[in-house]
Amino acid sequence: MKATAYFFSAVFPVNASERSLKASIEHIEQEPCIRRAGEDSTSTRGDGAGVITLIPPAFGTGRRGGTVSRASGTSHARANPATFLGVRTRRLIAASTANASVMGAVALTDSQIFVEDGAWVVIAILVLNSAMAAAWMIVEVRRCSRTALLFGFWAEAAIVAILLLMELPSEALVAAPLLMAPGLYLLLALGQKSLVVHSAVVLATVTVLTLAALEDGTESVTTIVVRAQIVVTVALGGPASLQALWSRMIRQSQLARRDALTGLLNRRGLADGLDDLASGVIPLGRATVAAVVVDIDSFKSVNDNYGHAVGDTVLTCVAQQLTLHTGPDAIVARTGGEEFTAIVTGPHTVVDQIVASFPTFVSPRADAPPVTFSVGAAILPAGCAPPSTEQLLDAIRDADVAMYEAKRNGGGTVAVAPPAIAPPAIAPPAFAPSAVRKR
């Protein structure tokens, strides 16, 4: 009971701290947990280099004849299916929660481990904890949701309550490293900022238990201080180490998806973007989707006559121009030595305008030659469902064929493949005469 008195006297009278804690929790709940990041680069000269520049939480889903609907104003974090905790993650949380209940039940076999009447409180906590473990097996939970936040609060509060109800504060310090478990959960489900709240809870609990143990006098000062240091190291260092490892892995993943030279996506990044688009992970309202393939005309002569450094400059300038023209909602990738692929989504009139006005000329700088590029496009009209990955790849193939048609027309042109609403029984003519625009 001494530990309980220390805890409430140290924490609850400080109204400013309560307001700060509440504000922190509210901020954690509103914080978008899944963000696309990424900047990188790759070299100019190899195949497979590619880049996607700006992928926002909203490029669309349209099938060659279809798109997915999205409620306006829905935040990416809340509309994104990827923000759900996976089945394996939920099972791990359920197993950890159930294991905590088992450990508590084992502790109850010692009638002297808890304060008088404290065992009944612990039993109530364990019953609720077991129910939550079962719920984790069947309930889907989004990251950063109110449900995830409430469970994080419960996990911290339940462990702290059990520690404070132990008869000997020095023994409670031995069990206090269990506070690392809710820290790991908070990092996984609510994000890095939630560790601020977790750290405050751990430090307050350790301070209370340490002061109560020193007053109790059953252990030496050295033993108590060492135990307190171990608790802080484990309960705070574990989540912090996981965060550092997690950040490193994310950074490496981003590097693997980006082209080092242009900063666009590479082939792997483009494939991930297409999968996200097809699965609805990146939702959009009723929209039109266009696949655009761009290839620089006579790029080999630029490298041969001016050197690879100038060739790199040309590639970078083309990448920048494509990114500016297609806008922040487009997927833009470098998919070959001098070839680029873009997926553009939006209202039909906007997509048509972007395709019709696609640039086919760039003049990088005084010591670099102006170059033209051939552009092929395939447009998937708005529909009622996201396109499949196969449909998107078909559109890219159609755009690639159109790009070669533009090259046959002298380069520096835009060719648009005829729309494909349903698989035709007989292949249609490659291009209508009006589909090629000469600049």
Protein Blocks (a to p, Z undefined) as FASTA:
>chain_A
ZZmmmmmmmmmmmmmlmmmmmmmmmmmmmpcfbdceddddddfkbghiacdfbdcfkbcc
ddehiacdddehiafklmpmklpccfklmmmmmmmmmmmmmmmmmmmmpmklpcehklmm
mmmmmmmmmmmmmmmmmpccdehiaklmmmmmmmmmmmmmmmmmpmblmlmmmmmmmmmm
mmmmmmmmnojklmmmmmmmmmmmmmmmmmmmmmnomacfklmmmmmmmmmmmmmmmmmm
mmmmmmmmmmmmmmmmpcfklopacfklmmmmmmmmmnomagcddddddddddddehklm
mmmmnojklmmmmmmmmmmmmmmmnopmbccddfbfkbccdddeddfklmmmmmmmpcfb
dcfblmlccdddddddddddddfbdcdfklmmmmmmmmmmmmmmmmmnngjiacdddddf
bdcfbdcdfbafklpccZZ
